Amino acid sequence: MPTLTDRFTKILTTIADAAKRSGRHPDSIGLVAVSKTHPPEAVQEALAAGITLFGENRLQEAKAKIPLVPGRARWHFIGHLQKNKIRQALPLFELFHGVDSLETARDIDRIALELGLFPKILLEVNVAGESTKFGFRPAKLVEQIEDLLSLERLQIEGLMTIPPPAPNPEHSRKYFTALRELKDRLESQERLPLTHLSMGMSEDYAVAVEEGATLVRIGSALFGARSGKTWRPSTGELLDD
Ligand SMILES: *Cc1c(COP(=O)(O)O)cnc(C)c1O
């Protein structure tokens, strides 16, 4: 059985190889270890292996887990943020990957003002235009980008996408390319730097790095398969999402 350290080492090698193939420096790619459904002990094991950045997609689970992990861990929120959860979520995470509509962005901006915060966010793009998915359609984002940029509290740091599930990672490549091109277009249109492209998960992160990912979000390849359930504290406290 490979240990977490073995899996981490393999992921770093894969990232470094993919970076080299596309003429990039491996240090320009950050690993977000997706710890959703896994207990705080798994996060501590990862910390001991040298991983410091973690991703969670459910607020209630993260809220219970974060206080049980030593302070060295940094946390990103990678899920869809519901309006009634924004106030609780803002102080916990250093980057929000899944800001998926102008309405949500406005809600975050308004609550951030009340809380005295300047949240860093990524705009989630539904590159494939799937009707079931959250996220800005590319044309919509181009249309709404100035409204988004006018929100004074939000620090828009880049774009994020989740491509449609595919049996072969090569199938994701065109969506990753499209996200990179959209970032380039917005940067030149608005004369601003967008630092991050959050793209690539356990099955397709090598392709994502080749196409310019600066953040890859990796869960099962690092922590092993998920049971599908959210983690709950042993107090049996009910989680409402
Ligand atoms: C769960 C999740 C991941 C990680 O998925 P794996 O396939 O386990 O690597 C990445 N991004 C988001 C948004 C997720 O919800």
The ligand as a Gaussian input file, in Angstrom:
#p B3LYP/6-31G(d) Opt

LIG

0 1
 C      -13.839000      17.035000      -4.912000
 C      -13.299000      18.132000      -5.736000
 C      -11.999000      18.050000      -6.267000
 C      -11.076000      16.863000      -6.086000
 O      -11.526000      15.774000      -6.820000
 P      -10.595000      14.483000      -7.027000
 O      -11.101000      13.888000      -8.289000
 O      -10.826000      13.610000      -5.846000
 O       -9.208000      14.937000      -7.131000
 C      -11.533000      19.126000      -7.001000
 N      -12.308000      20.225000      -7.219000
 C      -13.539000      20.335000      -6.732000
 C      -14.318000      21.580000      -7.002000
 C      -14.091000      19.295000      -5.976000
 O      -15.333000      19.420000      -5.494000

